Structures are given as structure tokens and as C-alpha cells.
Amino acid sequence: MPCFKIIDMILLATIATVFIWSAIQPRDYFTWALEVTPAVALLLVLLFTYHRFSLTTLSYTILTVLILMMFIGGHYTYDDVPLFESIQKAGHFQRNDYDRFGHFLKGFAILPIREVLFRSTGIKNKYWTSAISMSFVMSIAALYEIVEWLTAKIAGTPAKDFLGTQGDLWDSQWDMSLAFLGAIVCLILFTRFHDRKMSESGLKPKQDAAN
């Protein structure tokens, strides 16, 4: 059984460290559990599939950043992350925009999604994989908003921090739009680099794997 790459071990150790920190006296354990559960579920999937379907280091780095972002948001709640609290006060903004920033970054998940599609579906055209990946990103973004809404409806007031609207009527629309923008920015910045890294790693579409 192959071992973890050194860089992947560093990423995993970073995740473990931040998770432990996040779990120590968070602002509210109920909100913390709601926020970190998707990140932990994603991490478990990555661990269980690592030896059978390893991704590029670029994809793992992006996913690590997203996981850490959710751990930090869970510890403080997205409304009260200190750095963005300082930015809010300095800029006299109406809200703490860590939530907005987080949804923008979630759009970067398009790259690992694109990699999985490229390697598992046999679609050679990378423009098609990018387009389909964008659909996945938007579907996940919409699903996340629905889950937040349902949780708030079921749990009531205790789920207020998880919903994180901060009084904005259009919060869900902002979140989905920022995920879409993040995905576009990610494709513009990293598509060629990602393609090169997949090529260097010998990663090919499913139908070419035996060639």
C-alpha cells in the first residue's frame, strides 16, 4: 500500500492541528458541530479514497484551505471571525464578511471536481469538464443554502449563527453568486497549471488509463 506523500502529510497534520484548536472552547458547540461536520465528512472521503484515487497536490491544497476555513468559522462562528471583525470596523462595513469570503473560496472546489470528472468519466474535452464542474459547484452551493434554511427552520434560534444571514435578505443569493465568481476566478488562474500538474502526474481520462 503506497504511503502518503510528504506534502499531503503536512496538509493532513495542519488539518488535524486546526481541528483540535477549533474544538477547544468554541463560541457555541452546537454551531461548531453544524459548521465542521461537512468538513469532517469531506476529510473522511479524501482519506478513504487516497490510495485508490489520489488527487494532485493542487487539488488537495485547495480542499485543505476549504476545510480549515470551515473549522475557523465553526470556532468563532462566521459572524465573528476576528480578522474580518477588524476589517469591518476599519472599513465601517455593515457586516463581517468572512461568510462572503468563505463562499467565494468554496467556488475553488471546481478544480478538484474537474479533476475527478476528467479522470473518471472518460471525457477528454477539458472545456466540457470545466462546464460540468461549474454545474456541480452551483448545485453544491444551492444545496448548502437549502440545508442552512432547513436547519434553521428545524432548530430555530440555536441555528441562527449557522444560518449567518446577519440581517441580509439576499444572503443566500450573495453566497451562491460568490461561489460562482470564485469558480470562474479559479478556472482563469489555475486551469493551465492544473492541466500541467495532471499531465506530469500521468493522470488520464478513464478510457485512456490502460493505454
N, C-alpha and C positions, 0 to 999 in steps of 0.2 A: 504494500500500500504506500503510495507516494506521501512524502511529508509536506507540511505546509511550507510555502516559500517564506524566506526571511521577512520580506516586506509585508506579506499577509499576516505573519505572526505579530509584527509590530502594530498593524491595524487592529488585529483582534485584541491585543493587550491594551491598546488605547481604549477600545470599546469597553472592555471589562473594567478598566480603571474608572472611566467616566460613569459607567453604570453604578458602581459601588458608591461613588461620590453622590450621584443623583438620588440614590435610595436613602442616604443619611439625612434625616430631618428635612424632607421636602416641605414646601409650604402646606400642602394638603395631600395625604396619602391616596385618597380616592381619585383626585385629579391626576396625581402621579401615575397611578395604575392605568388609568384610561389613556394617558399620553404615551407611556412607554410600552404598552402591550403590543401595538403594531410593530414597533422597532424590534422587540424581542422575537416576535414571530418571524420577521424578516431575517433576523440573525440566525435563527434556528434553521430556516430553509437554506441559507447560504452555507451553513456548516454541514448539513446533511448531504448537500449536493456538491460539496467542494471537490472531492476526489473523482466524481463521475462527470462533473460538468463545471470545471473551473473557468472563471471569467478572467478577463485581462485585469492587470493591476489598476488601470484607469477606472474600470467599472467598479472594482472593489473599493477604490478610494472614494468615488462618488457616493456609493452606498454607505460607507463608513461615516462620511460627513452628514448624510441624512439621518442616520441612526443617532449620532452624537447630538444633532440638533434637537431631536425628539427627547433625548434624555435631559438636555438642558432645559427645554421647555417644560418638561414634566416636573423638574426640581423646583423651578421658580414660578411656574405657570407662564403661559405665553404672554400674558398681560404685564408681567412684572420682571422680565429679564433685565438685570441691572444696566448692562451696556446700552440697551435700547431705551431704557428709562432715562439715562443721561442724555442720549441723543434727543429724546422727546423734549426734555426740559431745555436743552441748549437751543433747539430749533423752534421751541414754542409750538410743537405739533400737538394735535388733539388726542393722539393715541400712541401707545407703544407698538412699534411696527415690527417687532420680532416675528409675529404671526405672518405678516405680509412677506417678510424676508424668507421665512421658512417655506411658504408655499411657492415662492419663486424658485428656491433651491430644489424643491420637490420635482420641478419640471426637468431637472438634470437627470432624473431617473430614466429619461428617454434613452440614454446611451446604453446602460446595461440591458434594458428591454430590447433595444435594437440589436444588441449582440446576441441575445438569446434567440430572437426571431431569425436572424441571419444564419445562425448555426443549426437551428433545429427544424426549420420549415423547408429548407432547400431553395428558398427564394434568393436568386443570385443578384437581382437588381437591388442595389443598396438604397436607391431613392424610394422604392416601394417599401422596404423595411423601415425607412425613416417615417414614411407617411402612416404606415400601420402602427408604428411605435407611438406616434403622436396621438392616435386614436386611443391607445391604451392609457397614455398619460392623462388624457382628458376624462376617460372613463373612471380611472382611479381617483382623480380629483373630485369628480362629481359624486362618486360613491362615498368618499371621505366626508363630504359635506352632508350627505344623507345620513350617514352613521352619526355624525355630530348632532344633527337635528333630532334623530330618533332617541339618542342617549339623553339629550336634554329634555325631551318630552316624557321619557320614562322616569328618569331620575329626578327631574325637577331642579330646584335651586342648587343642590350639591354639584350639578354638572355645569353650572354657569361658567366656571373658569375653563372647562374643557371646550365649551362652545366658543368662547373667546371673541364674541362679536364687538365688544367694547361699545355697544350702543349704535353700531353702524348697520343701518337697514340693508345695505348692499354688501355685507361682509362676504357672503358665500360667492357672489358674483366676482368680487375682487379676488378672492382666493383662487377660483378656477381660472380667471384671466391671467393671474400672475404665474400660475403653473404653466399655462400655455406659452406665456412670454419666456419663462425660464427654459422651456424645452426648445424654443426657437433659438435663443441665445446659445444654448449648449450645442445644438447642431452646427451653428455658424462657427463657433470657436473650436470645437473638438472633433468634428466628423472626420476630417482628413487624418488627424493624429490617431484617432481611434481605429480607422481603417488600417493605418500603417502598423499599429500595435497588434491588431488581429492577424495581419499578414505575417509579421515577424514571429508570432507565436504559433504559426502553422494552423490557425483556426479556419475552417472552411465550412461552406454550407453542407447540410446533411447528405445530399446526394453526391457530393464530391469527396466525402470523408474516406472512401475506400480507394480513391484514385491516387 
